[in-house]
Amino acid sequence: MSGRESAQSSRRSHRSTLSLQKTEVRINVYDLLPPGKMASVLWTMGTALLHSGVVINGREYAYGGHDRPGLSGVYWTKPGQVPPVPPFEARSFTDSLCSGARD
């Protein structure tokens, strides 16, 4: 096998390996209310005041206010890190749901 054929074979092998890799997509959910009567009543009624973020490749993306005054929009943080969501300040990490995997 010539050097050129070897390089082409190597590229084909690399491409087929890349196509088999999947990226997990998760949704993290945070409760914005402190534990107490109001939070309990809302959960009992099947509702709550929640914040969520989408985790892709080790970054959690979310939308909304954050700890930089005057800024809002899409931002990223470390996954599972309770985000500051003015005026409430998220109280706790609630759950992480696997949304699937993407090529």
C-alpha positions, 0 to 999 in steps of 0.5 A, a space after each residue: 500500500 502506498 503512502 497516499 492509499 494509507 492516508 486515504 484509508 486512515 481518513 476514512 477510518 477517522 470519519 467512520 469513528 467520528 460518526 459513531 460518537 454521540 453527545 449526550 444532551 441533558 436538561 438540569 432543573 433548579 427550584 427558585 423558591 426556598 423550602 417552605 409552605 409556598 414551595 410545598 403547596 406549589 409542588 402539591 398542585 403540580 407546579 413550581 417556580 423553576 429555572 432550567 439549563 441545557 448541558 452539552 459538552 460539559 457546559 450548561 447553557 441557560 437564558 435569563 438574568 445572571 450575576 452580571 448587572 444589566 446583562 441577560 440572554 444566553 450564558 453558560 456555566 459549569 453543569 449543576 452549579 446553582 445559577 443566580 436568577 435575580 430576583 430569586 436566587 436559585 435555591 437548589 438543584 432539583 433534577 437532571 433529565 437525559 434529553 437524548 444523544 446527538 451526533 
